[in-house]
């Protein structure tokens, strides 16, 4: 016959620590916590006013770098160079839509209303130059108003423009000192600067009027500068040619890169 339960004995010594068990299955994802409080607003950045004062080099570099970052990292595939989907500039179009041929495309440098997008010639062969044509040798440029010009300069590091003029009709200007015909051509830049023979940006590409025996009856001049405010050209004057000397000229497009 089983007797009654005795009194409990003293607690025994602790046993040895057992082996670590296997890892259990991951639990269910918890509910999303409440949105945290908004942080403090950052300091206000410098503003850029579209007035008659030129931007500083620092301002231009800052905006250009921001645009390059957008261009290289945020191409949406919508920069088609059409009036409905214009590019910021030809370089922007070349990066976002590589493989396009040289030709005419639409750009909208200020990124505003599509109503002021305008047609330019994109020279991808020369690295993505945005070239704006003059209106029939006048010193006005198709679609390039003050605001669009300002923004196009922001995206550019250099500017160039060609100018071709015929040799003076008077034979007196083709004598042994005919090289001086270059000194008779005076340009006015967009920033009001005078550009003439000897100017740091004045380059003679074809010196047909400098030869005593002319094989070519024109002189081709290129104005090229890192100062994007210098161009487009706004006027030209011819001075000090011999009586009866006449000439004609062709104004080329202004190209930003």
Secondary structure, 3 states (H helix, E strand, C coil): CCCCCCCCCCCCCCCCCCCCCCCCCCCCCCCCCCCCCCCCCCCCCCCCCCCCCCCCHHHHHHHHHHHHHHHHHCCCCCCCCCCCCCECCHHHHHHHCCCCCCEEEEECCCCCCHHHCEEEEEEHHHCCEEEECECCCCCCECCCCHHHHHHHHHCCCCEEEEEEEECCCCHHHHCCCHHHHHHHEEEECCCCCEEECCCCCEEEEEEHHHCCCCCCCEEEEEEEECCCCCCCCCEEEECCCCCCCCCCEEEEEEEEC
